[in-house]
Amino acid sequence: MSVRYFRAEPDTMPEEVFEEHHVLLNLCKTPHRVQNWRGGELRDFTFEKDEIVVTPAGLRSGWRWFGTSDVIVVTLDPKKVERFELHELGLVLTHQ
């Protein structure tokens, strides 16, 4: 698991496939427009303060943001999450 702070002026991140799950928490006080390509589909939305976006591991994803980005990015190793589900929670979760 990693936790990072990310702040950047309007920009684009090309599509990429990550091995980890990504959880983004928006800290920006002013809502701003964001585009996210996920699994071949474009999502165009307004990213509100304290809103969370989750991108599962193995999913092709790219970003474009139109305002200043101010987020906390948490990455989670899928294998460690599965072990935690099974050994700590006693659950077997499906991908759904």
C-alpha positions as CSV (number, residue, x, y, z in Angstrom):
1,M,0.0,0.0,0.0
2,S,1.2,3.5,-0.7
3,V,-0.3,6.9,0.0
4,R,0.8,9.9,-2.0
5,Y,-0.3,13.5,-2.4
6,F,-0.7,14.7,-6.0
7,R,-1.1,18.3,-7.0
8,A,-0.8,19.5,-10.6
9,E,-2.1,22.2,-13.0
10,P,-4.5,21.1,-15.8
11,D,-2.9,18.3,-17.7
12,T,-3.4,14.9,-19.3
13,M,-2.1,11.4,-18.2
14,P,-2.0,8.8,-21.0
15,E,-3.9,5.6,-20.7
16,E,-2.0,2.9,-18.8
17,V,-2.7,-0.4,-17.0
18,F,-1.6,-0.5,-13.4
19,E,-1.0,-3.6,-11.3
20,E,-2.5,-2.0,-8.2
21,H,-5.9,-0.7,-7.3
22,H,-6.0,3.1,-7.2
23,V,-8.2,5.1,-4.9
24,L,-8.3,8.9,-5.5
25,L,-9.7,11.3,-2.8
26,N,-10.3,14.8,-4.2
27,L,-9.1,17.5,-1.8
28,C,-9.8,20.4,-4.1
29,K,-12.3,22.8,-2.6
30,T,-13.5,24.0,-6.1
31,P,-15.2,21.3,-8.2
32,H,-13.6,20.8,-11.6
33,R,-14.2,18.9,-14.8
34,V,-12.4,15.6,-15.3
35,Q,-12.3,13.1,-18.1
36,N,-11.4,9.5,-17.4
37,W,-11.0,6.8,-20.0
38,R,-11.6,3.4,-18.3
39,G,-11.7,0.1,-20.2
40,G,-12.3,1.9,-23.5
41,E,-15.2,4.1,-22.2
42,L,-15.0,7.9,-21.6
43,R,-16.4,9.3,-18.4
44,D,-16.7,13.1,-18.3
45,F,-17.7,14.4,-14.9
46,T,-17.3,17.1,-12.3
47,F,-15.0,16.0,-9.5
48,E,-16.4,17.3,-6.2
49,K,-14.5,17.9,-2.9
50,D,-14.2,14.7,-0.8
51,E,-15.4,12.5,-3.8
52,I,-13.6,9.2,-4.3
53,V,-12.8,7.5,-7.6
54,V,-11.6,3.9,-7.6
55,T,-9.8,2.3,-10.5
56,P,-9.4,-1.5,-10.2
57,A,-6.0,-3.1,-11.0
58,G,-5.6,-4.3,-14.5
59,L,-8.1,-1.8,-16.0
60,R,-6.7,0.5,-18.7
61,S,-7.2,4.1,-17.5
62,G,-6.2,7.6,-18.6
63,W,-7.0,11.0,-17.2
64,R,-7.5,14.6,-18.3
65,W,-8.3,17.3,-15.7
66,F,-9.3,20.9,-16.5
67,G,-8.6,22.5,-13.1
68,T,-5.8,22.2,-10.6
69,S,-5.6,18.6,-9.3
70,D,-5.3,18.2,-5.5
71,V,-5.8,14.6,-4.5
72,I,-4.6,11.8,-2.2
73,V,-3.8,8.7,-4.2
74,V,-3.9,5.3,-2.3
75,T,-2.6,2.2,-4.1
76,L,-3.5,-1.3,-3.0
77,D,-1.9,-4.6,-4.0
78,P,-4.7,-6.8,-5.2
79,K,-3.1,-10.0,-3.7
80,K,-2.7,-8.4,-0.3
81,V,-6.3,-7.2,-0.4
82,E,-7.4,-10.7,-1.2
83,R,-5.4,-12.1,1.7
84,F,-6.8,-9.5,4.0
85,E,-10.4,-10.3,2.9
86,L,-9.9,-14.0,3.5
87,H,-7.7,-14.1,6.7
88,E,-8.8,-10.9,8.5
89,L,-12.4,-10.6,7.4
90,G,-13.2,-14.3,6.7
91,L,-14.8,-13.3,3.4
92,V,-14.4,-14.4,-0.2
93,L,-15.4,-11.4,-2.3
94,T,-16.3,-11.6,-6.0
95,H,-15.0,-9.0,-8.5
96,Q,-18.5,-7.5,-8.5
